[in-house]
Amino acid sequence: MHLESAAKDDLWYLEGCIDTDGVPRRVSLVTSPFRIGRRADLELCLPFSNISGTHAEIVLRRDGPWIADCNSRNGTFVNRARIEAPTRLNPGDLIHLTRNEFVVGRRAGMRDADDVTSITDVGMATLMRPGMAALPALRELLLQGAVTPHYQPIVALDESDARMFEVLGRGAHPALPTAPYELFGIAAQARCEAELSRVFRRAGIDNAAALPKPTTLFINTHPAELLGDGVATLVATLAELRAQQPRIELVFEVHEGVVIHRAHMAELRTLLRDLGIGLAYDDFGAGQARLLELVDVPPDFLKFDIAMVRNIHVASPAKQMLLHTLVRMACDLGITCLAEGIEQQAEWETCQQMGFRYAQGYLFGRPAPAAAWDDGRSTQPELPA
């Protein structure tokens, strides 16, 4: 198809695993629309049971490719956020179709080049991503637990002392990047994101002894841990961590975009409560606010995304009313509300007035190793106003 609306000289492509062999391949976007799904007649057929017949569609426009979900069963995610409307793609963006990950790429001036690969001959064009060379080092990181846990304080809105922290982390292997999103990008190529997530979580709990007491830790998960048989492994590892650290209060964070099957979430919540672990829905409001899940499977904590609270003190009355209504509704359901991304005193004060009980953000401290905290207060330099 002639792409009159697309940039004529640029070749856009996806890189990822398109077959059960686990080998990453490059697929050029040579037609528009470019449809992805389980059906054999689509431009990109993914033979996986968790992929819908027609899962997603990419349209090439003058300003680049745009992706839209085709009412798929499990959703389409861009940079780990579920999309609800056509979304523009940029080089380096991550596309997730359930567990299938693709990286968006662009090569300028290559549309008419000889190495353009169509879907019909992709099997002969196995192109390894640069990150594939890092897989042996990643395996060492996983075996050695070579990560450095960081902790960001979560404070009560009526006091500044931190007794709650979210566990974050950085890579600590000399041959690998330190940023977690880069590490997870490499791990996706070997489909070991769940294992990397467990390493970060274990290190965060094992190194929490230096934090102020008593301590509550908010621990993260990767969406891969909540798919299929991964839930059983997840619960088993959480039970092991709970047995090793019985005195640390734990709250398990689940990204809003993963909260799609209420029956599964209800089962997970029951398993967590049996272990004495709380449940938090993270990044609420970043995508579609899942109100039915709040009613049917209410979490202990609801973390409102930074996009909801940033500059809320100067936001329009309509946005302030929306946020206030959501907070009041959650509180009426017995859910504790937490505002993420607080950077200004005025944001903090407005959130207090709206009924938030807890907050997190650079106003209270950046993520730092446990040793940087002294009775809840960071020894980091003061942040600029």
VODRENFI-300066 format. One line per 2 residues: number of its first residue (from 1); for each residue x, z, y of C-alpha. Coordinates in nm, 2 decimals. Each point is the difference from the previous one (the first is absolute). Example, Ala and Ser with C-alpha at 12.3 -4.5 7.8 and 13.67 -1.06 7.14 Angstrom:
1> 1.23/0.78/-0.45 ~ 0.14/-0.07/0.34 $
This chain:
1> 0.00/0.00/0.00 ~ 0.13/-0.08/0.35 $
3> 0.03/0.32/0.20 ~ -0.08/-0.11/0.35 $
5> -0.07/0.36/0.11 ~ 0.32/0.15/-0.14 $
7> 0.35/0.00/0.14 ~ 0.13/-0.33/-0.14 $
9> 0.37/0.08/-0.03 ~ -0.03/0.35/-0.17 $
11> -0.02/0.06/-0.37 ~ -0.19/0.32/-0.08 $
13> 0.02/0.15/-0.35 ~ -0.07/0.30/-0.21 $
15> 0.25/0.17/-0.23 ~ -0.11/0.22/-0.28 $
17> -0.09/0.02/-0.37 ~ -0.27/-0.25/-0.10 $
19> 0.03/0.04/-0.38 ~ 0.03/0.27/-0.25 $
21> 0.37/-0.06/-0.04 ~ 0.07/0.21/0.31 $
23> 0.23/-0.26/0.15 ~ -0.04/-0.05/0.37 $
25> -0.06/-0.36/0.11 ~ -0.05/-0.18/0.33 $
27> -0.33/-0.18/0.06 ~ -0.03/-0.23/0.31 $
29> -0.32/-0.01/0.20 ~ -0.03/-0.38/-0.01 $
31> -0.38/-0.02/0.02 ~ -0.26/0.17/0.22 $
33> -0.21/0.18/-0.10 ~ 0.23/0.15/-0.26 $
35> -0.21/0.20/-0.24 ~ 0.12/0.28/-0.23 $
37> -0.17/0.14/-0.30 ~ -0.05/0.01/-0.37 $
39> -0.17/-0.34/-0.02 ~ 0.22/-0.28/-0.14 $
41> -0.11/-0.25/0.25 ~ 0.13/0.19/0.30 $
43> 0.32/-0.08/0.19 ~ 0.15/0.32/-0.13 $
45> -0.13/0.14/-0.33 ~ 0.09/0.36/-0.08 $
47> -0.09/0.07/-0.37 ~ -0.07/0.37/0.04 $
49> -0.32/0.19/-0.08 ~ 0.00/0.20/0.32 $
51> 0.00/-0.33/0.21 ~ -0.34/-0.14/0.10 $
53> -0.09/-0.36/-0.09 ~ 0.05/-0.10/0.37 $
55> 0.18/0.30/0.15 ~ 0.15/-0.11/0.33 $
57> 0.04/-0.31/0.21 ~ 0.28/-0.11/0.25 $
59> -0.07/-0.24/0.27 ~ 0.28/-0.17/0.20 $
61> -0.06/-0.01/0.37 ~ 0.21/-0.11/0.29 $
63> 0.12/0.36/0.05 ~ 0.08/0.05/-0.36 $
65> -0.18/0.11/-0.32 ~ -0.30/0.22/-0.01 $
67> -0.12/0.18/-0.31 ~ -0.36/0.11/-0.08 $
69> -0.14/0.19/-0.29 ~ -0.27/-0.18/-0.20 $
71> -0.22/0.29/-0.08 ~ 0.24/0.10/-0.28 $
73> -0.06/0.30/-0.22 ~ 0.32/0.19/0.08 $
75> 0.07/-0.12/0.35 ~ 0.29/-0.18/0.18 $
77> 0.26/0.20/0.18 ~ 0.25/-0.10/0.27 $
79> 0.29/0.24/0.06 ~ -0.19/0.25/-0.22 $
81> -0.32/0.00/0.22 ~ -0.32/-0.15/-0.15 $
83> -0.12/-0.29/0.21 ~ -0.36/-0.04/0.09 $
85> 0.03/-0.32/0.22 ~ 0.24/-0.30/0.01 $
87> 0.34/0.13/0.08 ~ 0.30/-0.19/0.14 $
89> 0.31/0.00/-0.22 ~ 0.36/0.03/0.13 $
91> 0.33/-0.05/-0.18 ~ 0.09/0.31/-0.20 $
93> -0.36/0.12/-0.04 ~ -0.10/0.15/-0.33 $
95> -0.32/-0.12/-0.17 ~ -0.14/0.21/-0.29 $
97> -0.27/-0.13/-0.23 ~ -0.04/0.32/-0.20 $
99> 0.34/0.04/-0.16 ~ 0.12/-0.35/0.08 $
101> 0.23/0.00/0.30 ~ 0.11/-0.30/0.20 $
103> 0.24/-0.03/0.29 ~ -0.09/-0.26/0.27 $
105> 0.29/-0.23/0.10 ~ 0.05/-0.29/0.24 $
107> 0.28/-0.26/0.03 ~ 0.00/-0.19/0.32 $
109> 0.02/-0.38/-0.02 ~ -0.04/-0.01/-0.38 $
111> -0.35/-0.14/-0.05 ~ 0.14/-0.35/-0.08 $
113> 0.32/0.12/-0.17 ~ 0.08/-0.09/-0.36 $
115> -0.01/0.36/-0.13 ~ -0.37/0.06/0.09 $
117> -0.15/0.15/-0.32 ~ -0.36/-0.07/-0.08 $
119> -0.20/0.22/-0.23 ~ 0.02/-0.27/-0.27 $
121> 0.37/0.03/-0.05 ~ 0.05/0.36/0.09 $
123> 0.11/0.08/-0.35 ~ 0.31/-0.21/0.05 $
125> 0.09/0.17/0.33 ~ 0.07/0.36/-0.09 $
127> 0.15/0.13/0.32 ~ 0.13/0.36/-0.01 $
129> -0.06/0.20/0.32 ~ 0.31/0.16/0.15 $
131> -0.13/0.34/-0.10 ~ 0.03/-0.09/-0.37 $
133> 0.37/0.07/0.02 ~ -0.08/0.36/0.10 $
135> -0.20/0.08/-0.32 ~ 0.30/0.15/-0.18 $
137> 0.07/0.23/0.30 ~ -0.37/0.09/0.01 $
139> 0.01/0.10/-0.37 ~ 0.29/0.23/0.09 $
141> -0.20/0.15/0.28 ~ -0.29/0.07/-0.23 $
143> 0.22/0.15/-0.27 ~ 0.20/0.21/0.24 $
145> -0.29/0.09/0.24 ~ 0.22/-0.13/0.29 $
147> -0.24/0.06/0.28 ~ -0.01/0.24/0.29 $
149> -0.33/0.17/0.07 ~ -0.13/0.03/0.35 $
151> -0.28/0.22/0.13 ~ -0.23/-0.04/0.29 $
153> -0.20/0.30/0.13 ~ -0.37/0.02/-0.01 $
155> -0.12/0.26/0.25 ~ -0.32/0.19/0.07 $
157> -0.15/-0.10/0.33 ~ -0.01/0.36/0.12 $
159> 0.37/0.06/-0.06 ~ 0.33/-0.18/-0.01 $
161> 0.18/0.16/-0.30 ~ 0.01/-0.23/-0.30 $
163> -0.09/0.13/-0.34 ~ -0.11/-0.33/-0.14 $
165> 0.22/-0.31/-0.04 ~ -0.05/-0.36/-0.13 $
167> 0.28/-0.10/-0.24 ~ 0.17/-0.32/0.10 $
169> 0.34/-0.13/-0.10 ~ 0.29/-0.23/0.03 $
171> 0.22/-0.18/-0.25 ~ 0.34/0.14/-0.06 $
173> 0.17/-0.27/-0.22 ~ 0.30/-0.17/0.17 $
175> -0.10/-0.34/-0.12 ~ -0.36/0.02/0.11 $
177> -0.19/0.03/0.33 ~ -0.12/0.34/0.10 $
179> -0.34/-0.10/0.14 ~ -0.27/0.07/-0.27 $
181> -0.20/-0.31/0.07 ~ 0.31/-0.21/-0.07 $
183> 0.06/0.19/-0.32 ~ -0.36/-0.05/-0.11 $
185> 0.04/-0.37/0.07 ~ 0.29/-0.01/-0.25 $
187> -0.18/0.22/-0.25 ~ -0.30/-0.23/0.01 $
189> 0.21/-0.28/-0.15 ~ 0.06/0.22/-0.31 $
191> -0.35/0.15/0.02 ~ 0.14/0.35/0.01 $
193> -0.16/0.11/0.33 ~ -0.17/0.29/-0.18 $
195> 0.33/0.12/-0.13 ~ 0.16/-0.01/0.34 $
197> -0.30/0.18/0.15 ~ 0.05/0.28/-0.26 $
199> 0.37/0.03/0.09 ~ -0.09/0.05/0.37 $
201> -0.27/0.25/-0.09 ~ 0.22/0.20/-0.23 $
203> 0.29/0.02/0.24 ~ -0.24/0.11/0.28 $
205> -0.14/0.29/-0.21 ~ 0.34/0.10/-0.15 $
207> 0.16/0.03/0.35 ~ -0.28/0.18/0.17 $
209> 0.16/0.35/-0.05 ~ 0.16/-0.02/0.34 $
211> -0.33/-0.05/0.18 ~ -0.20/0.28/0.17 $
213> -0.21/0.22/-0.22 ~ -0.27/-0.03/-0.10 $
215> 0.01/-0.37/-0.04 ~ -0.26/-0.27/-0.06 $
217> 0.13/-0.34/-0.09 ~ -0.19/-0.32/0.04 $
219> 0.13/-0.24/-0.26 ~ -0.04/-0.38/-0.01 $
221> -0.07/-0.25/-0.27 ~ 0.04/-0.37/-0.04 $
223> -0.31/-0.21/-0.08 ~ 0.16/-0.11/-0.33 $
225> -0.03/0.36/-0.13 ~ -0.38/-0.02/0.02 $
227> -0.05/-0.31/-0.20 ~ -0.08/-0.01/-0.37 $
229> 0.20/0.24/-0.22 ~ 0.20/0.10/0.30 $
231> -0.24/0.28/0.09 ~ 0.07/0.18/-0.33 $
233> 0.37/-0.01/0.07 ~ -0.06/0.11/0.36 $
235> -0.20/0.30/-0.10 ~ 0.26/0.10/-0.27 $
237> 0.29/-0.01/0.25 ~ -0.21/0.20/0.26 $
239> -0.07/0.26/-0.27 ~ 0.37/0.02/-0.07 $
241> 0.08/0.05/0.37 ~ -0.27/0.26/0.04 $
243> 0.14/0.19/-0.30 ~ 0.35/0.00/0.15 $
245> -0.12/0.09/0.36 ~ -0.31/0.22/-0.05 $
247> 0.03/0.17/0.34 ~ 0.01/-0.32/0.22 $
249> -0.34/-0.12/0.11 ~ -0.03/-0.37/-0.07 $
251> -0.24/-0.26/0.16 ~ 0.00/-0.34/-0.16 $
253> -0.04/-0.29/0.25 ~ -0.19/-0.32/-0.10 $
255> 0.00/-0.30/0.24 ~ -0.34/-0.09/0.13 $
257> 0.04/-0.36/-0.14 ~ 0.03/0.13/-0.36 $
259> -0.32/0.20/0.02 ~ -0.22/-0.27/-0.14 $
261> -0.14/0.13/-0.33 ~ -0.19/0.32/0.06 $
263> -0.03/0.08/-0.37 ~ 0.38/-0.02/-0.04 $
265> 0.06/0.20/0.31 ~ -0.25/0.27/-0.11 $
267> 0.19/0.03/-0.33 ~ 0.33/0.02/0.18 $
269> -0.13/0.27/0.23 ~ -0.11/0.20/-0.30 $
271> 0.34/-0.03/-0.16 ~ 0.17/0.10/0.32 $
273> -0.22/0.31/0.04 ~ 0.08/0.10/-0.35 $
275> 0.36/0.00/0.10 ~ -0.07/0.19/0.32 $
277> 0.10/-0.30/0.21 ~ -0.20/-0.11/0.31 $
279> -0.10/-0.36/0.08 ~ 0.04/-0.18/0.33 $
281> -0.11/-0.35/0.10 ~ 0.27/-0.15/0.21 $
283> -0.01/-0.26/0.29 ~ -0.38/0.04/0.04 $
285> -0.12/-0.27/0.24 ~ 0.30/-0.23/-0.05 $
287> -0.23/-0.24/-0.19 ~ -0.36/0.04/-0.10 $
289> -0.11/0.36/0.04 ~ -0.13/0.08/-0.34 $
291> -0.29/0.23/0.09 ~ -0.17/-0.01/-0.34 $
293> 0.32/0.13/-0.17 ~ 0.00/0.29/0.25 $
295> -0.35/0.10/-0.11 ~ 0.04/-0.06/-0.37 $
297> 0.36/0.11/-0.05 ~ 0.09/0.22/0.31 $
299> 0.37/0.08/0.03 ~ 0.13/0.33/0.12 $
301> 0.18/-0.17/0.29 ~ -0.07/-0.32/0.19 $
303> 0.30/-0.14/0.19 ~ -0.12/-0.23/0.29 $
305> 0.23/-0.29/0.05 ~ 0.22/-0.02/0.31 $
307> -0.21/-0.31/0.12 ~ -0.30/0.23/0.03 $
309> 0.17/0.27/0.21 ~ 0.27/-0.18/0.20 $
311> -0.09/0.04/0.37 ~ -0.33/0.15/-0.09 $
313> 0.00/0.20/0.33 ~ -0.03/-0.33/0.20 $
315> -0.20/-0.20/-0.26 ~ -0.34/-0.14/0.08 $
317> -0.30/0.24/-0.02 ~ -0.12/-0.21/-0.30 $
319> 0.32/0.05/-0.20 ~ 0.01/0.37/0.09 $
321> -0.36/0.04/-0.11 ~ 0.07/-0.19/-0.33 $
323> 0.30/0.22/-0.08 ~ -0.19/0.32/0.09 $
325> -0.29/-0.10/-0.22 ~ 0.22/-0.07/-0.30 $
327> 0.18/0.33/0.04 ~ -0.33/0.19/0.03 $
329> -0.14/-0.18/-0.30 ~ 0.31/0.08/-0.21 $
331> -0.01/0.37/0.11 ~ -0.36/0.02/-0.09 $
333> 0.10/-0.11/-0.35 ~ 0.26/0.28/-0.02 $
335> 0.29/-0.23/0.05 ~ 0.30/0.11/0.21 $
337> 0.10/-0.26/0.26 ~ 0.36/-0.08/0.09 $
339> 0.11/-0.23/0.28 ~ 0.30/-0.22/-0.07 $
341> 0.25/-0.15/0.25 ~ -0.04/0.26/0.28 $
343> 0.27/-0.07/0.26 ~ -0.15/0.13/0.33 $
345> -0.13/0.34/0.10 ~ -0.32/-0.16/0.14 $
347> -0.07/-0.16/-0.34 ~ 0.04/0.34/-0.17 $
349> -0.24/0.17/0.25 ~ -0.26/-0.27/-0.04 $
351> 0.02/0.03/-0.38 ~ -0.05/0.37/0.02 $
353> -0.32/-0.06/0.20 ~ -0.13/-0.24/-0.26 $
355> 0.04/0.25/-0.29 ~ 0.33/-0.09/-0.16 $
357> 0.16/0.30/-0.17 ~ 0.34/-0.15/-0.07 $
359> 0.23/-0.26/0.15 ~ 0.32/-0.18/-0.08 $
361> 0.23/-0.22/0.21 ~ 0.32/-0.02/0.21 $
363> -0.14/0.25/0.25 ~ 0.06/0.27/-0.27 $
365> 0.31/-0.16/-0.17 ~ 0.14/-0.30/-0.17 $
367> 0.06/-0.01/-0.37 ~ 0.32/0.19/-0.08 $
369> 0.19/0.16/-0.29 ~ -0.12/0.35/-0.09 $
371> 0.31/0.16/0.15 ~ -0.11/-0.13/0.35 $
373> -0.29/0.24/0.00 ~ 0.02/0.37/0.10 $
375> -0.31/0.20/-0.05 ~ -0.21/-0.31/0.07 $
377> 0.19/-0.13/0.30 ~ 0.23/-0.29/-0.02 $
379> 0.36/0.02/0.11 ~ -0.02/-0.36/0.11 $
381> 0.07/-0.08/0.37 ~ -0.30/0.01/0.23 $
383> -0.20/-0.33/0.00 ~ -0.03/-0.18/0.33 $
385> -0.32/0.05/0.19 $
